Amino acid sequence: MNKSHISQGTINRIAIVYPGDRIKRGEATNENNRFSDLSRLFLATGTHVEPAVYHDDFRDEVRDQLMKVDGVLVWFNPNEGGRDRAVLDSMLREVAAAGVFVSTHPDVILKLGTKEVLYTTRSLGWGCDTHLYESMHQMRQELPGRLAAGKARVLKQYRGSSGDGIWKIELATGVTRSETPNALASKPCDVVVRVRHAKRGSTEEEMTLEDFFKLCDRYFISHGKLIDQEYQERLPEGMVRCYLVQDKVTGFAHQAINALCPAPPGVPSSEAPQPSARLYHPPTKREFQMLKTKVEQEWVPAAQEMLGIETRNLPVLWDCDFLLGPMRADGEDTHVLCEINVSSVAPYPESAMPYIVETTLGMIRATRQQRGLA
């Protein structure tokens, strides 16, 4: 058995992986990156912490570094600098197989951290009207019918970040909604739709349905899937992000104005507001206790069972984004899951940091015991 990565004595060794170039790697310290507060908290426990700036160009160098630590925490978007995570994830699997604790493990990301999870778990209490397009042919056949129903849809690429590949689409004003889905599907060059990209700085625009289909071709080339959710009319009331450390909610963020937020009545759609800053709160925030209970006691356990993820394999840090759904007859709010973030959750509330440290060190101990190295 290769024990080269196991710490000597009782000192735990943690590496924090984040993207950068050769210069950034050479200059990296625990103080000159966005995880400095977390590093200080680890250091206060006697843990050795080191930055591990990563790029595919020096993959083997980072691999050798990670093989010498006990735990690896990874903050790396699905796409960085025009590259996906394929090379990085292959290396992380190799490191994890050698006995190093890695979070989030790439196999767990594929189960929990892609937009497909919105479709897979749609029957849970956090779901809504959600569909999966596995080909452009399927999208051409099915999307017109959903648009003909008169409600806006939100299309999301399989993997992405920062709103890239997320589109709101609806029939433009003046387009008759009484036409049959087949009629709309048969003449996409004549049907005008109104669309808006969720990427920051985007505005609404009109184009033909055919042009929109062509725009979406790239998403099927990269991952072969698009997820289609019904647009939530209460989106202007804001979004709540639940931050979890494994199966425990450790903080919240509230964002009053989100991507895809429409313009106020009487204001041109081109002047729709841009996203506002998030306000962070501890897990004890009174307004979110009902949501916290639902997440911890109902939805996450049900998702774990459905996806086959044991609690010990849940990410050290992840988040669930919720919009307000239709209000119940008794006046109680409902919540709709619109995204799960696993690959690179930052920034995060200060209240989450002690949980991250405690859980990471606990998982290192458990990993050692499992391999008979305690």
PyMOL commands that set and color helices and strands:
alter all, ss='L'
color gray80, all
select helices_A, chain A and resi 22-27+36-44+56-66+86-97+106-112+116-120+136-148+181-186+209-222+235-237+269-271+286-307+311-313+350-370
alter helices_A, ss='H'
color red, helices_A
select strands_A, chain A and resi 13-19+48-54+71-74+79-80+83-84+101-103+130-133+153-157+166-171+192-197+205-208+226-230+239-245+248-255+278-281+318-324+335-341
alter strands_A, ss='S'
color yellow, strands_A
deselect
rebuild
show_as cartoon
